[in-house]
Amino acid sequence: MSNLPPLNTDTIWAILNDQIDDATVNQLVWHYLGYRYDTSTETWDISAVVQEWRNDYPQPPDFIDSRPATVKLTRSIPKENKQIVKEKLGFKGYKIGEFGPRQTRRATAANWLLSYLQQNSNQLE
């Protein structure tokens, strides 16, 4: 997971525009949740993951495929950041008929990542 794109607004747009594959989207969220893969033991180090995630997901979940994990991710976004992708980036959403659960879950991941960036940096473009 050392080849992850930087967490910035270009990456958020790339997620929303389906220019980054689902595996990388998952890896970005895992990284910022604190999951680290130890290649020497071939196990996940979850020591940096907050307890509520560790309890429910001792292995990082597939946010694109798992509705329950995505619901938990949505609930973990602070109320003031629930619409951050729309408010900060002007994202208008997807057109009817052009999206499904996969796009919705990618948008949730993008929103969570942008919220994380907002909380941990003052460098929003």
N, C-alpha and C positions, 0 to 999 in steps of 0.2 A: 504494500500500500504506500510505498514511498514515491510512487509516480503520480500521486494525486494532483489534480489541477489546484491552483491557489484558490482560497476562498475569497472571492470578490464578486462584484456585480456581473462581470463578464461570464463567470462560471455559472452564476444563478440563471442568467439569460440562456446559456447553453443548455442547462437542464430543462428549462421551460420550452425551448425550441427543439428539444430532442436531438441535440448535437453531442451529447455525452451519453454513453451507454448506461443501461440500468445498473450494471455491476459497479461502475464508478460512482454513480449516484449513491448507491448503498454504502460503498466504502467511505465516501465523504461523510455521510451521516454517522457511520460507525466511528470514524476517527474523532469527530467532534463530540460524540457521546462518551468517548474515552476508551473504546475497544482498541486493543493492540494485539496483533498476531505475532507470536514468538515462533520464528522459523526453526529455532534449535530444538524446541520441544513439540512443535507443531500443535500448539494449543493457543487458545485465546487468553490473554491477560486482561482481566476485568477489574483490576485493582483501582483504576482511575474512573470506573463507571459508577454513577450514583446508585445508591442502594435500590431504589425503586426499579431501575432498569436491570440491575444485576439479578434481583429476585425473579423478575418475570422473564428475562432473556439472558441467561448465562452464556449463550451463544448469540452473536449479533443476528437480528432478524432480517429477513428479506422484506424491506419496506415496500417494494414494488408489488410483491406477490401476497403480502399478508395484511389483510384489512385490520385485524386487531392491533398489530404493531403500528400501523399508520394512524389509527385512532389514538393510541397512546402518544404518538409523536405530536399529533395535533393538540391534544390536551396539555402537552408540556410547553406549548408556545404561550408566553405571557399574553394576557388579554389585550394589552396595548399593541402587540405585534401580530395579532391574528390576521390582519389585512396588509401586512408590511410590503408584500410583493406588489400589491396594487398601489399602495400609498407612496412607496419610495421609488419604485421602478415604472409605475404606470402600466403594469400588466393588466390587460383588459379581459383576460380569461380566454378560454378556448371557444370556438364557434360550435354551436349545436350541430351534432352529427359528426364532428371531427375529433371527439374525445370520448374516452371511456375510463374505466377504473385505473388503468395504467397511467394515463395522463394526469388524472386527479391525484394519484399518489405521488407522481413526480412533482406536481405543483406543491403538494404538502411538504415534500422533502426540501424543495427550493425555499418555501416560506420559512421552514424551521431553520435552515442554514442561514438565510438572511437575517432572521431574528437573532440567531447565535452571533452572527457578525456584528449586528447592531449593539448587542449587549456587551461585546468584548472588544469593540473597536469604534473609534469615531471617524473612520476612514471611508464611510459610504460615499461612493461617487455620485 
